[in-house]
Amino acid sequence: MEYHSMKELFAVADAEKCSPGIIACRVEAEESGKSYEEIWARMKYTIPIFRESIQKGLSDTSKSASGLVGGDANRLFTGHMRFISPLCQRAASYAIATAEANAKMYRIVACPTAGSCGIVPAVLSAVAEETNASMYDITCALFTAGAIGRVIAEKASIAGAVGGCQAECGAACGMAAAAAVDLLKGSTRQIGNAFALALKNILGLVCDPVGGLVEVPCVKRNAFHAVHALLAVEMAMNGIESVIPPDEVIEAMGDVGRRLPVELKETSRAGLAVTKTGRRINEEILKKSAMVK
């Protein structure tokens, strides 16, 4: 059993009348030589880890070592301004919390990367709370996210240094949208459409970390794309479809990544990293580093 595209993954899932996550777990078991139960348990183990990183991110309002981030998750979570829905507000807060936890060296689940670590956990946690989802369903949804991440990594990239932030936050956003639809018992068609709607509207997103750190603009970027993923979920579950199929969206993302200049791919040589403030922050970080040495 194998798959190299979302079309192949969904075809097997539909034939087996199960979630794509079940297929992903079977494939992982076959390839690793481990039992299905062992692979399932390893994925299930990540759930309390990302829940812990959310809680630590929310409760620890101190600044990161660089002084660039910290406390914003708590501000958003407890703030009085409420223009977005409670679900979106929780997801955005959770995403910042996880990314802040990463910046403070807490343990996180990098799904698919550390720079985009807040999106999948935030969306799944918020939707699971809203629907009172079981651990089984959350685990299955995570496998679905992982299966899609595998296809992206094979056909394009999940690395900011290769494809820009569209390959990190973009991939995570699509994975989160697909996983949330799976959690809501949507069809493979709806899962694919949620993914495609999410990813295709982030094409071209550059990777321009200030000071070379995964903090600015990365932390808040996680929050924006958690909400973006939820909009894709709502569209797909209401019958709105992507004109471009998911596998073709992945191909487009890979093509855009190859066309992006190296300055816009995690080198901190363009974008926000080279603004007046970005350069000042970089100089301050270099001075601190020199003092430590």
matplotlib code that plots the C-alpha trace (Angstrom):
import matplotlib.pyplot as plt

x = [0.0, 1.4, 0.5, 2.3, -0.5, -3.6, -5.6, -4.1, -4.5, -8.1, -8.8, -7.5, -9.4, -12.6, -12.1, -11.5, -14.4, -12.2, -10.4, -7.1, -5.5, -6.1, -4.4, -1.5, -1.0, -1.1, 1.5, 3.7, 3.4, 4.3, 7.3, 8.7, 8.1, 6.3, 2.8, -0.2, -0.9, 2.6, 2.5, -0.9, 0.3, 3.2, 1.0, -1.5, 1.4, 1.9, -1.5, -0.7, 2.6, 1.1, -1.6, 1.1, 2.9, -0.3, -0.9, 2.8, 2.6, -0.5, 0.7, 4.3, 4.1, 7.9, 9.9, 12.0, 15.8, 15.9, 13.2, 11.2, 8.2, 6.3, 3.0, 1.0, -0.9, -2.1, -3.1, -5.2, -6.7, -7.8, -8.4, -11.8, -11.8, -13.9, -14.4, -13.7, -15.6, -14.7, -13.4, -11.1, -10.0, -9.0, -7.2, -5.3, -4.3, -3.3, -1.1, 0.7, 1.1, 2.7, 5.0, 6.0, 6.7, 9.0, 10.8, 11.3, 12.7, 9.7, 9.0, 6.7, 5.4, 6.9, 4.1, 5.4, 8.2, 9.2, 8.5, 4.9, 4.4, 1.4, -1.0, -2.0, -2.1, -4.1, -6.7, -7.2, -7.3, -9.9, -12.1, -11.8, -12.9, -15.8, -17.0, -15.9, -13.9, -12.4, -8.7, -9.2, -10.6, -7.9, -5.2, -6.8, -7.0, -3.3, -2.5, -4.4, -2.4, 0.8, -0.2, -0.8, 2.5, 4.2, 2.8, 3.8, 7.4, 7.7, 6.1, 7.3, 8.9, 8.0, 11.2, 11.3, 14.9, 13.7, 10.3, 9.7, 7.2, 4.5, 6.3, 6.1, 3.0, 1.3, 1.8, 0.8, -2.3, -3.4, -2.7, -4.6, -7.6, -7.7, -7.3, -10.1, -12.5, -11.5, -12.2, -15.7, -16.2, -16.1, -15.6, -12.3, -13.6, -14.2, -10.8, -9.1, -11.0, -10.3, -6.6, -6.5, -8.5, -6.1, -2.8, -3.6, -4.3, -0.9, 1.2, 4.2, 4.5, 8.1, 10.4, 12.0, 12.9, 14.2, 17.6, 17.5, 15.3, 12.0, 10.2, 9.4, 7.1, 6.8, 5.0, 2.1, 2.1, 1.0, -2.1, -3.2, -2.9, -4.7, -7.7, -7.1, -7.3, -10.6, -12.1, -11.0, -12.7, -16.0, -15.9, -15.3, -17.9, -20.5, -19.9, -17.4, -14.8, -11.4, -11.3, -7.7, -7.3, -5.2, -2.3, -2.1, -2.0, 1.0, 2.7, 2.1, 3.5, 6.6, 7.0, 6.6, 9.1, 11.7, 11.1, 11.5, 14.9, 17.2, 16.9, 13.2, 13.9, 15.0, 18.2, 17.1, 18.3, 15.0, 11.5, 11.0, 14.5, 16.1, 13.8, 15.3, 14.0, 14.8, 18.5, 18.7, 17.3, 19.8, 22.7, 21.5, 21.2, 24.8, 26.1, 24.4, 25.8, 29.3, 29.0, 28.0, 31.0]
y = [0.0, 3.4, 6.8, 9.6, 12.2, 13.3, 11.8, 8.4, 8.8, 9.7, 6.9, 4.3, 5.8, 5.9, 2.3, 1.2, 3.5, 5.1, 8.3, 9.1, 9.0, 5.3, 4.7, 6.9, 4.9, 1.6, 2.8, 4.0, 0.7, -1.2, 1.0, 1.0, -2.7, -1.7, -2.6, -0.5, -0.1, 1.1, 3.7, 4.9, 5.2, 7.3, 9.8, 9.8, 10.7, 14.0, 15.3, 16.0, 17.5, 20.1, 20.8, 21.4, 23.8, 25.7, 26.0, 27.0, 29.6, 31.1, 31.2, 32.2, 35.9, 36.5, 37.5, 35.1, 35.4, 37.8, 40.0, 40.0, 37.8, 36.8, 37.5, 38.1, 34.8, 35.7, 39.2, 37.8, 35.0, 37.3, 40.5, 42.3, 43.1, 40.4, 41.0, 37.4, 34.3, 32.6, 29.6, 31.7, 33.7, 30.5, 29.1, 32.3, 32.5, 28.8, 29.3, 32.3, 30.4, 27.4, 29.5, 31.5, 28.3, 27.3, 30.6, 30.0, 26.5, 24.6, 21.3, 21.5, 19.3, 20.5, 19.8, 20.2, 22.6, 24.6, 27.8, 26.8, 24.7, 26.6, 26.1, 22.5, 22.1, 25.3, 24.5, 20.9, 21.9, 24.6, 22.5, 19.5, 21.6, 23.0, 19.5, 17.5, 15.2, 12.0, 11.3, 8.7, 11.2, 13.8, 11.1, 10.1, 13.7, 14.2, 11.2, 12.8, 16.0, 14.0, 12.1, 15.4, 16.8, 13.8, 14.4, 18.1, 17.2, 14.7, 16.9, 20.3, 21.2, 22.0, 24.0, 27.8, 27.6, 25.8, 27.2, 30.3, 30.5, 29.2, 25.9, 26.1, 28.1, 27.4, 23.6, 23.8, 25.8, 23.3, 20.4, 22.0, 22.7, 19.1, 17.6, 19.8, 18.6, 15.0, 15.7, 17.0, 13.7, 15.5, 13.5, 13.1, 15.6, 18.2, 17.4, 18.0, 21.2, 22.6, 21.9, 23.5, 26.6, 27.1, 26.6, 28.3, 31.5, 31.6, 31.0, 33.3, 33.8, 34.7, 33.7, 36.8, 36.2, 39.3, 38.6, 35.1, 34.0, 32.1, 34.9, 38.0, 37.7, 34.0, 33.9, 36.1, 34.6, 31.3, 33.0, 34.5, 31.3, 29.3, 31.5, 31.3, 27.5, 27.7, 29.8, 27.1, 24.5, 26.5, 27.0, 23.4, 22.1, 24.4, 23.0, 25.6, 23.9, 24.8, 25.1, 23.9, 20.3, 19.9, 18.0, 20.8, 23.4, 21.5, 21.6, 25.3, 25.9, 24.0, 26.0, 29.3, 28.2, 27.4, 30.8, 32.8, 34.5, 33.1, 36.4, 35.5, 32.0, 32.2, 34.0, 37.2, 39.2, 40.7, 41.6, 42.5, 41.4, 44.3, 47.1, 49.8, 48.2, 44.7, 45.7, 47.4, 44.3, 42.1, 44.3, 44.1, 40.3, 40.1, 42.3, 40.1, 37.0, 38.5, 39.4, 35.9, 34.4]
z = [0.0, -1.0, -2.2, -3.9, -4.4, -2.6, -5.4, -4.7, -1.0, -1.3, -3.8, -1.3, 1.6, -0.4, -1.5, 2.1, 3.3, 6.0, 6.8, 4.9, 8.4, 8.7, 5.4, 6.5, 9.7, 7.7, 5.3, 8.1, 9.8, 6.6, 5.8, 9.4, 10.1, 13.3, 14.3, 13.4, 17.1, 17.9, 15.1, 16.3, 19.9, 18.8, 17.0, 19.9, 22.2, 20.4, 21.4, 25.1, 24.0, 21.8, 24.4, 26.9, 24.6, 24.1, 27.9, 28.6, 25.8, 27.3, 30.9, 30.4, 29.5, 29.8, 26.7, 24.7, 25.0, 22.1, 23.7, 20.5, 21.4, 24.5, 26.1, 23.0, 23.2, 26.6, 25.5, 22.6, 24.7, 27.6, 25.6, 25.4, 21.7, 19.9, 16.2, 15.2, 16.5, 19.8, 17.8, 15.6, 18.6, 20.5, 17.4, 16.9, 20.6, 20.6, 17.5, 19.0, 22.3, 20.6, 18.5, 21.6, 23.4, 20.6, 20.9, 24.6, 24.0, 25.4, 23.8, 20.7, 17.9, 14.7, 12.3, 9.7, 10.9, 14.0, 12.2, 11.5, 14.7, 15.9, 13.1, 13.1, 16.9, 17.3, 14.7, 15.8, 19.5, 18.9, 16.7, 19.0, 21.9, 19.9, 18.9, 21.9, 19.7, 21.0, 21.2, 18.5, 16.1, 16.9, 16.3, 13.0, 11.9, 12.8, 10.6, 7.8, 8.2, 8.2, 5.0, 3.2, 4.6, 3.2, -0.3, -0.1, 1.0, -1.9, -4.6, -3.5, -0.1, 3.5, 4.1, 4.1, 2.9, -0.2, -1.0, 1.2, 4.0, 1.7, 2.1, 5.9, 7.1, 3.7, 4.1, 7.7, 6.9, 4.3, 6.6, 9.4, 7.2, 5.9, 9.4, 10.7, 8.0, 8.8, 12.4, 11.4, 9.4, 6.0, 2.8, 1.1, -1.5, 1.2, 2.8, -0.6, -1.2, 2.3, 1.7, -1.8, -0.7, 2.2, 0.3, -2.9, -1.1, 0.5, -2.7, -2.8, 1.0, 1.6, 4.4, 5.9, 9.6, 11.3, 12.8, 11.5, 14.3, 14.0, 15.9, 13.8, 11.8, 12.3, 15.6, 14.6, 11.1, 12.7, 14.2, 10.9, 9.1, 11.8, 11.1, 7.4, 7.7, 9.5, 6.7, 4.3, 6.5, 6.6, 2.8, 2.1, 4.6, 3.0, -0.5, -1.9, -4.0, -5.4, -9.1, -9.1, -7.6, -4.5, -6.3, -8.8, -6.1, -4.6, -8.0, -8.3, -4.8, -5.8, -9.0, -7.1, -4.6, -7.3, -8.8, -5.6, -5.3, -2.6, -0.7, 0.1, 1.3, 5.0, 4.3, 6.1, 3.1, 2.0, 3.2, 6.8, 7.7, 5.9, 7.0, 9.1, 12.2, 11.1, 10.5, 13.9, 15.6, 13.7, 14.9, 18.5, 18.3, 16.9, 19.7, 22.3, 20.7, 20.7, 24.4, 25.3, 23.5]

ax = plt.figure().add_subplot(projection="3d")
ax.plot(x, y, z, "-o")
ax.set_aspect("equal")
plt.show()
